[in-house]
Every structure is written in structure tokens, then in C-alpha cells.
Amino acid sequence: MGAGPYLEFEKPIAELEKKISDMKDFSIGSDVELSSEIASMQKKLDKLRTEIYDNLTRWQKVQLSRHPKRPYTLDYISAMSTDFIELHGDRYFGDDNAMIGGFGMIDDQKVMFIGQQKGRDTKEKLFRNFGMAHPEGYRKALRLFYMAEKFNVPIVVLVDTPGAFPGIAAEERGQAEAIARNIREMSRIKVPIVVIIIGEGASGGALGVGVGDVVMMLEYSWYSVISPEGCAAILWRDPVYAPDAADALKVTSPDLINLKIVDKVIKEPPSGAQNNLKEAAEYVKEAILSALNELKETPVDILLLDRLQKYRHIGEYEE
């Protein structure tokens, strides 16, 4: 896993990793042969890591989706695409650095990338507004959807947001209208749309760019109408109940496959995408190309009909 930061449930792994590192340093500095002891400890570490990650709770998966080192949209684009050209502005108000988009190549397939972008340090987090887009971000995305349609280029959306920005200025500029318009127009765009939740997929902030022919999510991502903390604050008046809310909302990939809200779960490297961007990006790339190869054979009228039916069938329940 490497040097931190570690989440709370990862601390037993961190402690064992430190012991192995200390033993290696001691054996080098003192010429004492500890290879068998180190190998034994490594096996113990591998077993512990498997046990922990095979039994994560929903809340722990939510925490993992927010890991400080988890790859963001631009990380995936850089790892799996060449010649990415970012495009800016909504042609109404301004540019939104929380929403990025532009043309790029995946092998020999040209695509239009759209996605939210978070920041690493404080300066970048503020610049990217923590991945929470304003109305101009959604209008920029819509402009790029139309551009992709004009040039007959498929669209790839990478979703990673705690939600659309809820500030007063965003509401004054029509946040709800911008999201609603995107949802409507994405249902009509006449090119294939592949959506992948790579981290957080929260509320209308995710759905505002999340209507697609194929919707996938990474193994340790989450997708829901509201964050567990937000749900807990509403139902229990205390965000400390977020783990209970995560269970009630069923936000994780196995849940959403069972509910038929997403079409596929993309496997992550052991212990999460933050430990091996190259491997994670390869999985995402394969999933995108596979989906596009199937979709490109579908006539446009059937594509749009299937897309509409997909969303009409979400929300089955029993009384």
C-alpha cells in the first residue's frame, strides 16, 4: 500500500507495514539475515489486507471512495488517453474549474470526456471547488455534449462529486434548471454515452452529467440521491449516524447492481485504485472500449429508445 495516509480501518495494515519496513531497515544496517521472518510477515500482511477489504462495510467503502490519494478524473484521462484537449466555458457566464471536458483518444477511438475534478491540496481544492460544479459547469458540459453530437463522437463521463454546489450564487444562476436541462438533453443526444462513477456519485450533482446508455461504477465508489451524512442529518438530526444511513441507502456497487441502477462494476486493484493508478486506468479503459464497441453497432433510434427505457425501469418496488 505504501506510506499513508491511512483510513481508520486501514490502521492494522499500516502497523504491520511499518514492522516489515523496520525489519528490512534493521537487516540492512546490521547485516542480520531476516528474510524468512520478513517473508512470514509479508504473508501475514497479505492475508490481513484480503480479510479487511473483502469485508468492508458500506460506510467504509464510502470512506475509501474519498481517500486523499484516490485518482481523480484528470488522472484517469492522463493514464488512458493521448492528445487530450481541454475545452473551457459555457458561453453564457464563465468557466467552471470543477467540471472539465474535452476531446481525447483512447487507443484509436476519439471520445468527448466530461467529468468533475477535485483537488489535492488546499489551493487546488478551492480552485476546483471540491469537485462541486456551478450552473456554468453543467452548461459547459451540455455545450460539449452538443459538440460531440455534431461531430459524431461518443461521450465518456467520469463522475466524482459530493454534489452540485449549493451556494446562493449557484441558485441565483439557475443550478436546478441547469441540472434538469442536462438530464433532459442527455436523453436525446444522438451518440453513445458511457458513464462511470469513479469516486463519489452524489445527488443531482452526479445525475446532471450521469444519463447514459451504459452506467458503470468502480468497485469502491458510491452512488446515491444524497450523501450518508446528509441523510443522517435529515433523518436523525446527527451526521454521526452516517454509517446507518449508508446501509439504508444501499449506496455501494453490489447494491446498485442488484437494484439495476448500474450495469457493471469495474474491478479495482487490491486495496483500491489509489494504490495502482496504472492498473485501475487499464480496467476503466477496457470497460469503456468494450461498451463503445457494443453501442456503436446500435442504430440511433434504438439507442435513444433503449436509453429512455433504461431510466423508466429504475425504481421498481413492492407494496
PATI-325729 format. One record per residue: x, y, z of N, C-alpha, C, O in turn; residue number from 0; residue in three letters. Coordinates in steps of 0.2 Angstrom, whole numbers. Layout:
N
n_east,n_north,n_up,ca_east,ca_north,ca_up,c_east,c_north,c_up,o_east,o_north,o_up,n,res
X,Y,Z,X,Y,Z,X,Y,Z,X,Y,Z,NUM,ALA
...
END
This chain:
319
n_east,n_north,n_up,ca_east,ca_north,ca_up,c_east,c_north,c_up,o_east,o_north,o_up,n,res
4,-6,0,0,0,0,4,6,0,2,11,-3,0,MET
10,6,3,14,12,4,13,16,9,8,15,13,1,GLY
17,22,10,16,26,15,9,30,15,8,34,10,2,ALA
5,30,20,-1,33,21,-3,39,16,0,39,10,3,GLY
-8,43,17,-12,42,23,-17,36,24,-18,33,18,4,PRO
-18,34,30,-22,28,31,-29,30,34,-29,35,38,5,TYR
-34,26,31,-41,27,34,-41,23,41,-36,19,42,6,LEU
-46,24,45,-46,21,52,-46,14,51,-42,10,55,7,GLU
-50,11,47,-50,3,46,-43,0,43,-42,-6,43,8,PHE
-39,5,40,-33,3,37,-27,3,42,-21,0,41,9,GLU
-28,5,48,-23,6,53,-19,-1,55,-13,-1,56,10,LYS
-23,-7,56,-19,-13,57,-14,-15,51,-9,-17,52,11,PRO
-16,-13,45,-12,-14,39,-6,-9,40,0,-11,38,12,ILE
-7,-3,42,-1,2,42,4,-1,47,10,0,46,13,ALA
1,-3,53,6,-5,58,10,-11,56,16,-11,58,14,GLU
7,-16,52,11,-22,50,16,-20,45,21,-22,44,15,LEU
14,-15,40,18,-12,35,24,-9,38,30,-10,36,16,GLU
23,-5,44,29,-2,47,34,-7,50,40,-6,50,17,LYS
31,-12,53,35,-18,56,40,-21,51,45,-22,52,18,LYS
37,-22,45,40,-25,39,46,-20,37,52,-22,36,19,ILE
44,-14,37,49,-9,34,55,-8,40,60,-8,38,20,SER
53,-8,46,58,-8,51,63,-14,51,69,-13,52,21,ASP
60,-20,50,64,-26,49,69,-26,44,75,-28,44,22,MET
66,-23,38,71,-23,32,76,-18,33,82,-19,31,23,LYS
75,-12,36,80,-7,38,85,-10,43,91,-9,42,24,ASP
83,-14,48,87,-17,53,92,-22,50,98,-22,51,25,PHE
89,-26,45,93,-31,42,98,-28,38,104,-31,37,26,SER
97,-23,34,102,-19,30,107,-16,34,113,-17,33,27,ILE
105,-13,40,110,-9,44,115,-14,48,120,-12,50,28,GLY
112,-20,50,116,-24,55,118,-30,52,122,-34,55,29,SER
117,-31,45,119,-37,41,116,-44,45,119,-49,44,30,ASP
111,-43,48,107,-49,51,102,-51,46,98,-48,43,31,VAL
102,-58,45,98,-61,40,91,-62,43,90,-66,47,32,GLU
86,-58,40,79,-59,42,74,-60,37,68,-59,37,33,LEU
77,-63,31,72,-64,25,67,-68,27,61,-67,24,34,SER
68,-74,30,62,-78,32,57,-75,36,51,-76,35,35,SER
59,-71,41,54,-68,46,50,-62,42,44,-61,43,36,GLU
54,-59,37,51,-54,33,46,-57,28,40,-54,28,37,ILE
47,-63,25,43,-66,21,37,-68,25,31,-68,22,38,ALA
38,-71,31,32,-73,35,27,-67,37,21,-68,37,39,SER
30,-61,38,26,-56,40,23,-53,34,17,-51,34,40,MET
26,-54,28,23,-51,22,16,-56,20,11,-53,18,41,GLN
17,-62,21,11,-67,20,6,-65,25,0,-65,23,42,LYS
7,-63,31,3,-61,36,-1,-55,34,-7,-54,35,43,LYS
3,-50,31,0,-44,29,-4,-45,23,-10,-42,23,44,LEU
-3,-49,18,-7,-50,13,-14,-53,15,-19,-52,12,45,ASP
-13,-58,20,-19,-61,22,-24,-56,26,-30,-56,25,46,LYS
-20,-51,30,-24,-46,34,-28,-41,29,-33,-40,30,47,LEU
-24,-40,23,-27,-35,19,-33,-38,15,-38,-35,14,48,ARG
-32,-44,13,-38,-48,10,-44,-48,15,-49,-47,12,49,THR
-43,-50,21,-48,-50,26,-52,-44,27,-58,-43,27,50,GLU
-48,-38,27,-51,-32,28,-55,-29,22,-60,-27,23,51,ILE
-52,-30,16,-55,-27,10,-61,-31,8,-65,-29,4,52,TYR
-61,-38,9,-66,-42,7,-72,-41,12,-78,-44,10,53,ASP
-71,-38,17,-77,-37,22,-78,-30,24,-80,-28,30,54,ASN
-77,-25,19,-79,-18,21,-86,-17,22,-90,-20,18,55,LEU
-88,-13,26,-95,-11,27,-96,-5,22,-92,-3,18,56,THR
-103,-4,21,-104,1,16,-101,8,18,-99,12,13,57,ARG
-101,10,24,-98,16,26,-91,16,25,-88,21,23,58,TRP
-87,11,26,-80,10,25,-79,11,17,-74,14,15,59,GLN
-83,8,13,-82,9,6,-83,17,4,-80,19,-1,60,LYS
-88,20,7,-89,27,6,-82,31,8,-80,35,4,61,VAL
-79,29,13,-73,32,16,-68,31,11,-64,36,9,62,GLN
-67,25,8,-62,23,3,-63,27,-3,-58,29,-7,63,LEU
-69,29,-5,-70,32,-11,-68,40,-11,-67,43,-16,64,SER
-67,42,-5,-64,49,-3,-57,49,-1,-55,54,1,65,ARG
-54,43,-2,-47,43,0,-43,48,-3,-43,50,-9,66,HIS
-38,52,1,-35,58,-1,-30,56,-8,-29,61,-11,67,PRO
-28,50,-9,-24,48,-14,-28,45,-20,-25,42,-25,68,LYS
-35,45,-19,-39,41,-24,-38,45,-31,-38,51,-31,69,ARG
-37,42,-37,-37,45,-43,-43,49,-45,-49,47,-43,70,PRO
-42,55,-48,-47,59,-50,-48,59,-57,-44,55,-61,71,TYR
-53,63,-60,-55,62,-67,-48,63,-72,-47,60,-76,72,THR
-45,69,-70,-39,70,-75,-33,65,-74,-30,64,-79,73,LEU
-33,62,-68,-28,56,-68,-30,51,-72,-25,48,-76,74,ASP
-36,49,-73,-38,43,-77,-37,45,-84,-35,41,-89,75,TYR
-39,52,-86,-39,54,-93,-31,54,-95,-30,51,-101,76,ILE
-27,56,-91,-20,56,-92,-17,49,-93,-12,48,-97,77,SER
-20,44,-89,-17,37,-89,-19,33,-95,-16,29,-97,78,ALA
-25,35,-98,-28,31,-103,-29,34,-110,-32,31,-114,79,MET
-28,41,-110,-29,44,-116,-23,48,-118,-19,50,-115,80,SER
-23,49,-125,-17,53,-128,-21,59,-131,-27,59,-133,81,THR
-17,65,-132,-19,71,-135,-26,74,-133,-30,76,-136,82,ASP
-26,74,-126,-32,77,-123,-32,84,-124,-27,87,-122,83,PHE
-37,87,-126,-38,94,-127,-44,97,-123,-49,96,-125,84,ILE
-42,100,-117,-47,103,-113,-51,109,-116,-47,113,-119,85,GLU
-57,109,-116,-61,115,-118,-65,118,-112,-66,115,-107,86,LEU
-65,125,-113,-67,129,-107,-74,133,-109,-75,135,-115,87,HIS
-77,135,-104,-83,140,-104,-89,137,-106,-90,132,-110,88,GLY
-95,141,-104,-101,139,-106,-105,143,-111,-110,142,-113,89,ASP
-101,149,-113,-103,154,-117,-109,158,-115,-113,161,-119,90,ARG
-111,157,-108,-116,161,-105,-113,166,-99,-114,172,-99,91,TYR
-110,162,-95,-107,166,-89,-100,165,-88,-96,171,-87,92,PHE
-97,159,-88,-90,159,-87,-88,151,-88,-91,147,-90,93,GLY
-81,150,-85,-79,143,-85,-80,141,-78,-80,145,-73,94,ASP
-80,134,-77,-81,131,-70,-75,126,-70,-75,121,-73,95,ASP
-71,127,-65,-65,123,-65,-67,116,-61,-62,112,-61,96,ASN
-73,116,-58,-75,109,-55,-77,104,-60,-77,98,-59,97,ALA
-79,107,-66,-81,102,-72,-76,103,-78,-75,109,-80,98,MET
-73,98,-80,-68,98,-85,-71,94,-91,-75,89,-90,99,ILE
-69,95,-97,-71,92,-103,-67,93,-109,-63,98,-109,100,GLY
-67,89,-114,-63,90,-120,-62,83,-124,-64,78,-121,101,GLY
-59,84,-130,-58,78,-134,-52,75,-132,-47,78,-130,102,PHE
-52,68,-133,-46,64,-132,-46,58,-135,-52,56,-138,103,GLY
-41,54,-136,-41,47,-139,-40,42,-134,-36,43,-129,104,MET
-44,36,-135,-42,30,-131,-40,25,-136,-45,23,-140,105,ILE
-34,24,-137,-31,20,-142,-33,23,-149,-31,29,-150,106,ASP
-37,20,-153,-39,24,-159,-46,26,-159,-49,28,-164,107,ASP
-49,27,-153,-56,29,-153,-56,36,-150,-54,37,-144,108,GLN
-59,41,-154,-59,48,-151,-66,48,-147,-71,45,-149,109,LYS
-65,51,-141,-71,52,-137,-71,59,-134,-66,63,-134,110,VAL
-77,61,-132,-78,68,-128,-78,66,-121,-82,63,-118,111,MET
-73,68,-117,-73,67,-110,-76,72,-106,-75,78,-108,112,PHE
-80,71,-101,-83,75,-96,-82,73,-89,-83,67,-88,113,ILE
-81,77,-85,-81,74,-78,-79,80,-73,-77,85,-74,114,GLY
-81,78,-66,-79,83,-61,-72,82,-59,-70,76,-59,115,GLN
-69,87,-57,-62,87,-55,-61,89,-48,-63,95,-46,116,GLN
-58,85,-43,-57,88,-36,-50,90,-36,-46,90,-41,117,LYS
-48,93,-30,-41,95,-29,-37,91,-24,-41,88,-19,118,GLY
-31,91,-24,-27,88,-19,-25,92,-13,-27,90,-7,119,ARG
-22,98,-14,-20,102,-8,-25,107,-7,-30,108,-11,120,ASP
-25,112,-2,-30,117,-1,-31,121,-7,-37,123,-9,121,THR
-25,124,-10,-26,128,-15,-30,125,-21,-34,129,-24,122,LYS
-28,119,-23,-32,116,-28,-39,114,-27,-43,114,-31,123,GLU
-40,112,-20,-47,111,-18,-51,117,-19,-57,116,-22,124,LYS
-49,123,-17,-53,129,-18,-53,131,-26,-59,133,-28,125,LEU
-48,129,-30,-48,131,-37,-54,126,-40,-57,129,-45,126,PHE
-54,120,-38,-59,115,-41,-65,115,-37,-70,111,-39,127,ARG
-66,119,-32,-72,120,-28,-74,113,-25,-80,111,-25,128,ASN
-69,109,-23,-70,102,-20,-74,98,-25,-77,93,-23,129,PHE
-74,99,-32,-77,95,-36,-85,96,-37,-89,92,-39,130,GLY
-87,102,-34,-94,104,-34,-95,109,-39,-93,115,-39,131,MET
-99,107,-45,-100,112,-50,-105,117,-49,-110,115,-46,132,ALA
-104,123,-52,-109,128,-53,-114,127,-59,-112,122,-63,133,HIS
-119,131,-60,-123,130,-66,-119,131,-72,-120,127,-77,134,PRO
-114,135,-72,-110,136,-78,-106,129,-80,-104,128,-85,135,GLU
-104,125,-75,-101,119,-76,-106,114,-80,-103,111,-84,136,GLY
-112,114,-78,-117,109,-81,-118,112,-88,-120,108,-92,137,TYR
-118,119,-89,-120,122,-95,-114,121,-100,-114,120,-106,138,ARG
-108,121,-97,-102,119,-101,-102,112,-103,-101,110,-109,139,LYS
-104,107,-99,-105,100,-101,-110,99,-106,-109,96,-111,140,ALA
-115,103,-106,-121,102,-111,-118,105,-118,-119,102,-123,141,LEU
-114,110,-117,-111,113,-124,-107,108,-127,-107,107,-133,142,ARG
-103,104,-123,-99,99,-125,-102,93,-128,-100,89,-132,143,LEU
-108,91,-124,-112,86,-127,-115,87,-134,-114,83,-138,144,PHE
-117,93,-135,-119,95,-142,-114,95,-147,-115,93,-152,145,TYR
-108,97,-145,-102,97,-149,-100,90,-151,-99,88,-157,146,MET
-100,85,-146,-99,78,-148,-104,75,-152,-102,72,-157,147,ALA
-110,77,-151,-116,75,-156,-114,78,-163,-115,74,-168,148,GLU
-112,84,-164,-111,87,-170,-106,83,-174,-107,82,-180,149,LYS
-101,81,-171,-95,78,-174,-95,70,-173,-91,67,-175,150,PHE
-101,68,-171,-102,61,-170,-97,57,-166,-94,52,-169,151,ASN
-95,60,-161,-90,57,-156,-94,55,-150,-97,58,-147,152,VAL
-92,48,-148,-95,46,-142,-93,50,-135,-88,53,-135,153,PRO
-97,50,-130,-96,53,-124,-94,49,-118,-97,43,-117,154,ILE
-89,50,-115,-87,47,-109,-87,51,-103,-84,56,-103,155,VAL
-91,50,-98,-92,54,-92,-89,50,-86,-91,45,-85,156,VAL
-85,54,-82,-82,51,-76,-84,55,-70,-83,61,-70,157,LEU
-89,52,-66,-92,56,-61,-88,55,-54,-87,49,-52,158,VAL
-87,61,-51,-84,61,-45,-85,67,-41,-82,72,-42,159,ASP
-91,68,-38,-93,74,-34,-97,73,-28,-101,68,-28,160,THR
-96,77,-23,-100,76,-17,-107,80,-18,-111,80,-14,161,PRO
-108,82,-24,-114,86,-26,-113,92,-29,-108,95,-29,162,GLY
-118,95,-33,-118,101,-36,-117,106,-30,-119,105,-25,163,ALA
-114,112,-32,-113,117,-27,-119,120,-24,-123,122,-29,164,PHE
-120,120,-18,-127,123,-15,-127,130,-13,-132,132,-9,165,PRO
-122,134,-15,-122,141,-13,-127,145,-16,-131,143,-21,166,GLY
-128,151,-13,-134,156,-15,-133,158,-23,-137,158,-27,167,ILE
-126,160,-24,-125,162,-31,-126,157,-36,-129,158,-42,168,ALA
-125,150,-35,-127,145,-39,-134,144,-40,-137,143,-46,169,ALA
-138,145,-35,-145,145,-35,-148,151,-39,-152,150,-43,170,GLU
-145,157,-38,-147,163,-42,-146,162,-50,-149,165,-54,171,GLU
-141,158,-51,-139,157,-59,-142,151,-61,-141,149,-67,172,ARG
-147,148,-58,-151,143,-60,-148,136,-60,-148,132,-65,173,GLY
-146,134,-54,-142,127,-53,-147,121,-55,-146,117,-58,174,GLN
-153,122,-52,-158,116,-53,-160,116,-60,-161,110,-63,175,ALA
-161,122,-63,-163,122,-71,-158,119,-75,-159,115,-80,176,GLU
-151,120,-73,-146,118,-77,-145,110,-77,-144,107,-82,177,ALA
-146,108,-71,-146,100,-70,-152,97,-73,-151,92,-77,178,ILE
-158,100,-73,-164,97,-76,-163,97,-83,-165,92,-87,179,ALA
-161,103,-86,-160,103,-93,-155,98,-96,-156,95,-101,180,ARG
-149,97,-92,-144,92,-94,-147,85,-94,-146,81,-99,181,ASN
-151,83,-89,-154,77,-89,-159,76,-95,-159,70,-98,182,ILE
-163,81,-96,-167,80,-102,-163,79,-109,-165,75,-113,183,ARG
-158,84,-110,-155,84,-116,-150,78,-117,-149,75,-122,184,GLU
-148,75,-111,-143,69,-112,-148,63,-114,-145,59,-117,185,MET
-154,63,-113,-158,58,-115,-159,58,-123,-162,53,-126,186,SER
-158,64,-126,-159,65,-133,-152,65,-137,-153,65,-143,187,ARG
-147,65,-134,-140,66,-138,-139,60,-142,-140,54,-140,188,ILE
-138,61,-148,-138,55,-153,-131,52,-154,-130,50,-160,189,LYS
-127,51,-149,-121,47,-149,-121,43,-143,-124,45,-138,190,VAL
-117,38,-143,-117,34,-137,-114,38,-131,-109,42,-132,191,PRO
-117,36,-125,-114,39,-119,-113,34,-114,-117,30,-112,192,ILE
-106,34,-111,-104,29,-106,-103,33,-100,-99,38,-100,193,VAL
-106,31,-94,-105,35,-88,-101,30,-83,-103,24,-82,194,VAL
-96,33,-80,-93,29,-75,-92,33,-68,-89,38,-68,195,ILE
-95,30,-63,-94,33,-56,-87,31,-54,-86,25,-52,196,ILE
-82,36,-53,-75,34,-51,-74,35,-44,-69,32,-41,197,ILE
-78,39,-40,-77,40,-33,-84,41,-30,-88,36,-28,198,GLY
-86,48,-29,-92,49,-26,-97,51,-32,-96,55,-36,199,GLU
-103,48,-31,-109,50,-36,-115,52,-32,-119,49,-31,200,GLY
-115,59,-30,-120,61,-25,-125,66,-29,-123,71,-32,201,ALA
-131,64,-28,-137,68,-29,-137,70,-36,-134,67,-41,202,SER
-141,76,-37,-141,79,-44,-135,81,-47,-134,82,-53,203,GLY
-130,82,-43,-123,84,-45,-120,79,-49,-117,80,-54,204,GLY
-122,73,-48,-119,67,-52,-124,66,-58,-122,65,-63,205,ALA
-130,66,-56,-135,64,-62,-135,70,-67,-138,68,-73,206,LEU
-133,76,-66,-133,81,-70,-128,80,-76,-129,83,-81,207,GLY
-124,75,-76,-120,73,-81,-120,65,-82,-116,62,-85,208,VAL
-125,62,-78,-125,55,-77,-130,51,-81,-130,45,-80,209,GLY
-133,54,-86,-138,50,-90,-134,46,-96,-131,50,-100,210,VAL
-134,40,-96,-130,36,-101,-133,30,-104,-138,27,-101,211,GLY
-131,27,-109,-133,21,-112,-130,15,-107,-134,10,-106,212,ASP
-124,16,-105,-121,11,-100,-118,15,-94,-114,20,-95,213,VAL
-120,13,-88,-118,16,-82,-114,11,-78,-117,6,-76,214,VAL
-108,13,-77,-104,8,-73,-101,12,-67,-101,18,-66,215,MET
-98,8,-62,-95,11,-56,-89,7,-54,-89,1,-55,216,MET
-84,10,-52,-79,7,-49,-81,3,-42,-85,5,-39,217,LEU
-77,-2,-41,-79,-6,-35,-80,-3,-29,-84,-4,-25,218,GLU
-75,2,-27,-76,6,-21,-78,13,-22,-76,17,-18,219,TYR
-83,14,-26,-86,20,-27,-93,20,-24,-95,14,-22,220,SER
-97,25,-24,-104,25,-21,-108,30,-25,-105,35,-28,221,TRP
-115,29,-25,-119,32,-30,-126,33,-26,-129,27,-24,222,TYR
-128,39,-25,-135,39,-21,-138,46,-22,-135,51,-24,223,SER
-144,46,-20,-148,53,-21,-145,58,-16,-147,64,-17,224,VAL
-142,56,-11,-139,60,-5,-134,57,-2,-133,51,-2,225,ILE
-129,61,1,-124,58,4,-126,54,11,-131,57,14,226,SER
-122,49,14,-124,47,20,-125,52,26,-129,51,30,227,PRO
-120,57,26,-120,62,31,-126,66,30,-130,68,35,228,GLU
-128,68,24,-134,72,23,-140,69,25,-145,71,28,229,GLY
-141,62,23,-147,58,25,-147,58,33,-153,58,35,230,CYS
-142,56,36,-142,56,43,-144,62,47,-147,62,52,231,ALA
-141,68,44,-143,74,47,-151,76,46,-154,79,50,232,ALA
-154,73,41,-161,74,40,-165,69,44,-170,72,47,233,ILE
-163,63,44,-167,58,47,-166,58,55,-171,57,59,234,LEU
-160,58,57,-158,58,64,-155,64,67,-154,64,73,235,TRP
-155,69,63,-153,76,66,-146,75,68,-144,80,72,236,ARG
-142,70,66,-135,70,68,-131,66,63,-133,60,62,237,ASP
-126,69,60,-122,65,55,-118,59,58,-115,55,54,238,PRO
-118,58,64,-114,53,67,-118,46,65,-115,41,65,239,VAL
-124,46,63,-127,41,60,-126,39,53,-130,35,50,240,TYR
-121,42,50,-120,41,43,-119,34,41,-121,32,36,241,ALA
-115,30,45,-115,23,43,-121,19,43,-122,15,38,242,PRO
-126,21,47,-133,18,47,-136,20,40,-140,17,37,243,ASP
-135,27,39,-138,30,33,-136,26,26,-139,25,22,244,ALA
-129,25,26,-126,21,21,-129,14,20,-130,12,14,245,ALA
-130,11,25,-134,4,25,-141,5,22,-143,1,18,246,ASP
-144,10,25,-151,11,22,-152,13,15,-156,11,12,247,ALA
-147,17,13,-147,20,6,-145,15,1,-147,15,-5,248,LEU
-141,10,3,-138,5,-1,-134,8,-7,-136,8,-13,249,LYS
-129,11,-5,-125,16,-9,-119,12,-13,-117,15,-18,250,VAL
-118,6,-12,-112,3,-14,-113,-1,-21,-119,-2,-23,251,THR
-108,-3,-24,-108,-6,-31,-112,-12,-31,-116,-13,-35,252,SER
-111,-17,-26,-116,-23,-26,-123,-21,-25,-127,-25,-28,253,PRO
-125,-16,-21,-131,-14,-20,-135,-12,-27,-140,-14,-28,254,ASP
-131,-8,-30,-133,-4,-36,-134,-9,-42,-138,-8,-46,255,LEU
-130,-14,-42,-130,-19,-47,-137,-23,-46,-141,-24,-51,256,ILE
-138,-25,-40,-144,-28,-38,-151,-24,-39,-156,-27,-41,257,ASN
-150,-18,-38,-156,-13,-39,-157,-11,-47,-161,-8,-49,258,LEU
-152,-14,-51,-152,-12,-58,-151,-5,-60,-154,-3,-65,259,LYS
-148,-1,-56,-146,6,-57,-140,7,-61,-139,11,-65,260,ILE
-135,2,-60,-129,2,-64,-129,-4,-67,-132,-9,-65,261,VAL
-125,-4,-73,-125,-10,-77,-119,-15,-76,-119,-20,-78,262,ASP
-114,-12,-73,-107,-16,-72,-103,-13,-67,-103,-6,-66,263,LYS
-100,-17,-63,-95,-15,-58,-88,-16,-61,-86,-22,-63,264,VAL
-84,-11,-61,-77,-12,-63,-72,-13,-57,-72,-9,-52,265,ILE
-69,-19,-58,-64,-21,-53,-59,-16,-52,-56,-12,-56,266,LYS
-57,-15,-45,-51,-11,-44,-45,-15,-42,-46,-21,-40,267,GLU
-39,-12,-42,-33,-15,-39,-34,-17,-32,-38,-14,-29,268,PRO
-30,-22,-29,-31,-24,-22,-30,-17,-18,-25,-14,-19,269,PRO
-34,-17,-13,-34,-11,-8,-37,-5,-11,-36,1,-8,270,SER
-39,-4,-17,-42,2,-20,-37,5,-26,-31,4,-26,271,GLY
-41,9,-30,-37,12,-36,-32,17,-34,-27,18,-38,272,ALA
-32,19,-27,-26,24,-25,-20,21,-25,-14,24,-24,273,GLN
-20,14,-25,-13,10,-24,-10,8,-31,-4,6,-31,274,ASN
-14,9,-36,-11,7,-43,-15,11,-48,-20,8,-51,275,ASN
-14,17,-50,-17,21,-55,-17,17,-62,-22,17,-65,276,LEU
-11,15,-63,-10,12,-70,-15,6,-71,-18,5,-76,277,LYS
-15,2,-66,-19,-4,-66,-27,-2,-66,-31,-5,-70,278,GLU
-28,3,-62,-35,5,-62,-38,8,-68,-43,7,-71,279,ALA
-33,12,-71,-35,15,-78,-35,10,-83,-40,11,-88,280,ALA
-32,5,-83,-32,0,-88,-39,-4,-88,-42,-5,-93,281,GLU
-41,-5,-81,-48,-8,-81,-53,-3,-83,-58,-6,-87,282,TYR
-53,3,-82,-58,8,-84,-58,8,-92,-63,9,-95,283,VAL
-52,9,-94,-51,9,-102,-54,3,-105,-58,4,-110,284,LYS
-53,-3,-103,-56,-9,-106,-63,-9,-105,-67,-11,-110,285,GLU
-66,-6,-100,-73,-6,-99,-76,-1,-104,-81,-2,-107,286,ALA
-73,5,-105,-75,10,-110,-75,7,-117,-80,8,-120,287,ILE
-70,4,-119,-69,2,-126,-74,-4,-127,-77,-4,-133,288,LEU
-75,-8,-122,-80,-14,-123,-87,-11,-124,-91,-13,-128,289,SER
-89,-6,-120,-95,-3,-120,-96,0,-127,-102,0,-130,290,ALA
-92,4,-129,-92,8,-135,-93,3,-141,-96,5,-146,291,LEU
-89,-2,-141,-89,-7,-147,-96,-10,-147,-98,-11,-153,292,ASN
-99,-11,-142,-106,-14,-142,-111,-8,-144,-116,-9,-149,293,GLU
-110,-2,-142,-115,3,-143,-115,6,-150,-120,8,-153,294,LEU
-109,6,-153,-108,9,-160,-112,5,-165,-113,7,-171,295,LYS
-114,-2,-164,-117,-6,-168,-125,-4,-168,-129,-7,-172,296,GLU
-127,-1,-163,-134,1,-162,-136,7,-166,-134,12,-165,297,THR
-142,6,-170,-144,12,-173,-147,17,-169,-149,16,-163,298,PRO
-146,23,-171,-148,29,-166,-154,29,-163,-155,30,-157,299,VAL
-160,27,-167,-166,27,-165,-167,22,-159,-171,23,-154,300,ASP
-164,16,-160,-164,11,-155,-160,13,-149,-162,12,-143,301,ILE
-154,16,-150,-150,19,-145,-154,23,-140,-154,23,-134,302,LEU
-158,28,-143,-161,33,-139,-167,30,-135,-169,31,-130,303,LEU
-170,25,-139,-176,21,-136,-174,17,-130,-177,17,-124,304,LEU
-168,14,-131,-165,10,-125,-163,14,-119,-164,12,-114,305,ASP
-160,20,-121,-158,24,-115,-164,26,-111,-164,27,-105,306,ARG
-169,28,-115,-175,31,-111,-178,25,-107,-180,26,-101,307,LEU
-179,19,-110,-182,13,-106,-178,12,-100,-180,9,-95,308,GLN
-171,12,-101,-167,11,-95,-169,14,-89,-169,12,-84,309,LYS
-170,21,-90,-172,25,-84,-179,24,-82,-181,25,-76,310,TYR
-183,23,-87,-190,21,-85,-191,15,-80,-196,15,-76,311,ARG
-186,11,-81,-187,4,-77,-184,5,-70,-184,0,-66,312,HIS
-180,10,-69,-177,11,-62,-182,13,-57,-187,17,-59,313,ILE
-182,10,-51,-187,12,-46,-192,7,-45,-198,9,-43,314,GLY
-191,1,-47,-196,-4,-45,-197,-6,-38,-192,-5,-34,315,GLU
-203,-7,-36,-204,-8,-28,-210,-12,-27,-214,-13,-32,316,TYR
-210,-15,-21,-216,-19,-19,-220,-16,-14,-217,-13,-9,317,GLU
-226,-16,-14,-231,-13,-9,-233,-18,-4,-236,-17,1,318,GLU
END
